[in-house]
Amino acid sequence: MARSSPKGLAVLGCLAAGQACVRVPSPVSGGPASSTSPSIVEAHRGNAADTVVRIGVLNAKLLPFSGAGSRAELLAARILGSDLDIVALSEVFSESGRSRLVELLGAVFPHRVEYIGSRKLYRFDSGLMVFSRLPLLAIPSTVPHATRRVRGRTAAGSDPDSVARFVRFTEFDDCARSDCWAAKGVGYVRVGTDDRRMNDPGLHLFFTHMQASYGSDDARRELETAAVRSAQRSEMAEFIQAVAGPGLGRGEKALLVGDLNVDGSADITGGLERRTALVGDERARMLEELAPAFPAGISDTWRDHGPSDDPGLTFPVRGPSVRFDYVLASPPAADGGPCVRSIRRAWGLDVRRAPGSIDVSLERRVTDHVGLVVELLPRSGSCRPLAEASKDRAPGAR
């Protein structure tokens, strides 16, 4: 990817203790997004700067009346320092938090999904946001699940009709307890990742936030919410097939990212026997339920590509004990399409800090989840075969 220096730089103060100030381009409002992706920091990738696509995934917990505006500033500082190409956020229900993120990140990420609303009158929105340096690709009008309840910025403009050409969304029918106040669902965009290919089909990016558990110590609630998540996954599989099915059948690259609220730690660490006894192996069942939408296969990238000595726990941020957040991926296409190079945890999506250097008291001011950062390479010949990578995982770390 070509990088260019933005104009009109302004300074965002040192928002996080112990971090250097980040230089941030002045926000741009209105009009279509530029096809040139600006850069705000020196690349952290060495010779891979023109090839790696770095994607951050985080439950931001920007709720109303939670100091979301100032917390959004902390999060923006971390994002801006990590040279991410795409950021997928969930649980952004505060309008002040959302507006502050757009204001601080907008010029760096000119292609955005800022808001997806509910079809129901008395509900919060979906809480989902996507920021991208890379262009979003228009989705053919024949593809179902279009919605005008959107805000954002694309190459076609920022009015709802223009943004709607680049986004698809389905709101889950099933929910339980206080989750029913939110328009939880799954969104979809196509991201152009390889401008050297004619008719680039793009990366199929699905982003979601699923039913919460609400008390793993309560057997009745655990069973209730697990059943809702199963129903939501059925809806999700149908949605994926409807909006991207033919492409995925041809081996085009797809990612499904977000807070899936399925605890994958029992499968990795061998722990949490009580929860497994209650709801079975929900992670394995999740992959089975989503498999019809991914005819070429589906990979839990943490299990298949994550560090062998790290179980990938993402919640809560203070003493993580469960793995709720995921990047699920289709395998590389036979013609050598994009592939997963690596995945790691990142507090506040800040890839510059090692886990041992984290100030947890500060991170709790940002959000209650640990983020994930996955790196893709546009050519699978540069990635290690999945079977080879899996051999390096420690016993019991699968």
N, C-alpha and C positions, 0 to 999 in steps of 0.2 A: 504494500500500500504506500502510495506517495504521501508524504507528510509536508505540510506547508505551515509557515509561521503566521499566526493570526495578527490582525491589526487591532489597535485600540486596547492594549493590555491594561488591566486594572489589577490592583493588588487585593487579594483576599487575605486577611490577617492570619496570624499564626493561631489557628483555631484549636489545634490539638497540642497538648503539652508535649514538649520534647520533639516536635516536628518542625521542619523548616517551613517558611512561608511558601505558599504555592501561588504562582502567577497565573491569573485567570483572565481570559478574554472577556471584554465587556459583553453582556448579554445582547443578543440580537432578537428583535421581536418583529413579527409580521413577515409576510412574503414567503416565497418558497425556500426550502433548504438548499444550501449550496451543494453541488456535486463533489466539491473538494473537501476532504476531511482534514480539519486543522489539528495541529498538535500543540499541547501546552507544556510539555516537559520533554527533556531529552529521553529518548527511548531507553528502556531498561533491558533490551533484548539482544544487544550486540548485532551480529550479522543477520539475525532472524527478524530484524525490525520490519522488513518489507514483506514478510510471509506469515508470521504468526498472527492469528486472530484471538485476542484475549477477551474472555467473557466473564463478567462478574454477576453473581446471583445472591440476593440477600432479602430476608424479611426485615424491613426497616422499622417496623413498629412505630410509625408516625401517626399516632392517634390524636383525635381532637382533645384539647385541654391537657396536653402532655408536654408543653414546651417544645412542640414539634418544629417551630421555626428555627430556634437556636440549635436543636439537635440535627436538623437538616444541614446546617452550616458545618457541623462537625463531620457529618457523613460526606458532604461534598468535598471537603478538604482531603479526605482519605481517597475518594474516587479520583480526584484530579491528580493525586500524586502517584497513581498506580498504572497510568498509561493503558487503561482499558479501552477496548474498541466498542463493546456492547455491555450495557448494564441492564439487568432485569430485576426490578424491585417489586415487592409485594407488601401489603399492609400499610399503604400510604393513604390513610383515610382523612388526614388533616389537610384542609385546603391551604393553610398557611405553610405547612411543611412542603406540600406539593409545589406551591408557587415559588418557595425559596429554592428548591432543587432546580426548577426550570430556570430561574434567574441566574443561578451560579453555574449551572452546567450547560445551559442552552447553547452558547457559542461554540463550545467544544464538541457537543453532540448535536449536530444540526438536524438530525432525523430522529423524531420522537413520537412515542405514544404517551401522552400525559395523563389521560383520563379515559376510562370506559365506564359508562353509567349503567344503571339497572333499568330493566323493563318494568319494574314495580315502583309504585309511587313512594312508599314509605320505607325506603332502603338506602343505606349508604351505597357508594359506587363499588367497583370491583377491588379497588386498592392497588391495581396493577399499573406499572409504568415500565417503559422501555426507552433507554437512551442509546443512540448509535452514532458513531462517527461514520460508519459505512451506510450507503444509501439503502433505504427500504425500496423494494420493488413493488410496482402496482400489481394487484391481484385481479385476474380477469373477472369481469362483472358476472359471469356465469357461475362463479364459485359462491355457494350459499353462505349464510350466517353473517352477512354484512350488517353493520349497525351505524346509525348516525349519532348515537349517544357517545361521541368520542371528541377528544381534543388532542391536538398534537401539532406536528410540523413535518412536512414531507416536501419532496421535490415539486409537487403540484400545488403546494400552498398550505395554509393552516386553517381554512374554514372546514366545518364538519364534513361537507360533501367531498372535499379533496382528501381529507385524512381517511375517510371511510373507504376510499379506493385501495388503501394500503393495509387495512386491518380487518380481521374477522374475530368474532367473539361469540361464545355461547355461555349463558348463565345457567349454573346447575339448578336443576329442579329440586333435588333433595338437599336437606340441611337439617341440623339439629341445634336446639338451644340458641344461644345468642349469636351463633353464626348466621342465623336466618335474618339478622339485621343487615347483613352485607351481601353484595351481589357477587359472591364467589363464583368463579368460572374459569374458563381457559381462553386465552387470547392467542392470536396467530399473526405473524408477519413473515415476510420473505426478505432476507438480507442479502444484498449483493456482496459476495466475498471474493470474487475472482474476476477482475475487469479484463483479464487476458483471454477469457473464454467468450466466444460468441454465444449469444442466447444463454447466458449464465442463468441456471434455474434458481440460484441463490441457496442460502441456508434456510431451511424450514424451521423457524423458531416458534415453539409453543411455550407459553409462560402461564403459570397458574398458582393458585393458593387454595388448598383443599381444606375440608372439614377438620377442625381441631379436635383433640382428644378429650379435653375437659376433665382431667382427673384420672390418671392411670391407677389410682388407688380405689376407684369405684368401679366394680365389675360391671354393673348395669350400664353406666355411662360408657365404659370402654367398648362393650358389645354394641351399644347403640351407635356410637360414632364410627366404629369400624364398618358397620353395615352401610352407613351413609357414604363413607368414602368408597366402598365397593360400587355403590350405585353411581357415584360421581365418575368413577373410572370408566364405567360402561358408557356414560354420556360422553366422556372425553374421547374414548376410542372411536365412537361413531363420528364425533366432530372431526377428528384427525383424518379419518377415512374420507369424509365429505369434502374437506378443503385441500387435502394434499395427497390423497390416496394414490392416484396414478403415478405421481412423481416418486413417492416412496417405493412403489412397486418396481420402478426403474432403477432403484438404488440411490436416489438423490439423498443428500445429507439432511438429517433432522435432529433437533435437540428438543427435549421436553424438560423444562427447568422450573424450579420453585420450591416452595414449602409444601411438600406433599403430606406432611403430618403422618407419615408411616415410619415407625421406628425401625431403622435398619441396623441398629447396633447389636441386637441379639444375634443376628446372622453373622456378624463380624467377630464379636467378642465371646459369644457363647453364653452371655448373661441374660438378664431379664426373663428368667424362666416363667415367672408368673404371667407376664403379659403374653408371652408366646402360648402358654397353656390356655389363656382366655380366648384369644382371637386367632390362634394358629400363626403360621409364618406369613404375616401380611405382606412383607416385602416380596416374597416369592409369588404370592397370589396376585399382587399388583402387576408384576411383570407378565404373568399369564393372562390377566385381563386386558392388558394393553397390547399384547402380542399381535392380535389380528390387525391392528393399525400399523404395525411395523413388519411388513411381510419379509423384509430382508434380515430381520433380527433386531433385538433391542439389548443395549448394554447399560448396566448400572456402572457408570464410569468410575465411581469411587472404588467399588469392589474390584473392577477390572484394571484400573490405571492408577489408583491412589497409592500413596506411600505405604509400604508394607508394614511399617511400625506405627501407623496412625489409623485408628478406627473411624476417623471422620466425624466425630461427635459435634453437633452444631447447636445444641440447646440444653440448658440455658447458657448464656454467655459466661456466667460465673459458675465454673465447675461443670462444663458440658457433660451430660450423661446419656443423651439420646441423639440419634441421627435422623432428623426430620427433613433435611434439605437435600435436594438431589439434582444431578444432571444426568438424564437418561439420553442415550444416543443410539442412532442407527449405525451399523458398521460401514466402513468405507466401501464405496462402489467398486465394481470390478474394473472400471476404467481409471482407477486411481484418484478418486475424488477426495474431499476433505476427511481428515481423521483426527482423533483425539491424541494430543501429544502428552498432556499431563493435566492433573487436577490437584488443587491444594486448598486447604482452609485459609481464610484471611479475615481477621477481625476487622469489621468495618470496611471490608474489601481493600484493605491496605496491604499490598503484597510486599512492602518494604521491611516489615517487621517479623521476626521469628516469634513463634508462640511463647518462648521463654521470656521474651522482653515485653509482653503485654501487660499494661496497667489495667487490670480488670475493673477497678473502681471507675476509671474513665470510660471504658468501653460500655459499661452499663448505662451511661448517659446517652450513648448513641443508639443502641438497640439491644434486644435480648437474644438475638441469634448470631451465630458465627457464619460469615459468608463463605461462598465457594468461588474459586477462580479456575476456569478451565481454559486450556490453550488448544486451539485447532491449527493444524497445518493444512494448506489447500491441496497438498498432494500426498496421498497415503504412502508413497514410496519412502518418505522421510520418517514415518512412524514405525515403531516396533510392532510386529504382529501381536495380536491380543494374546495368543497362546503363550508366546515367549514372555510377555510382560507378566502374565499370571504366574509363571513358574517362580518368579522372584518374591512372591508374597509369602510372608512367614506363615507357618502352620497355625491354623485357627484365625487367620486374618482375612479369609475370603469373605 
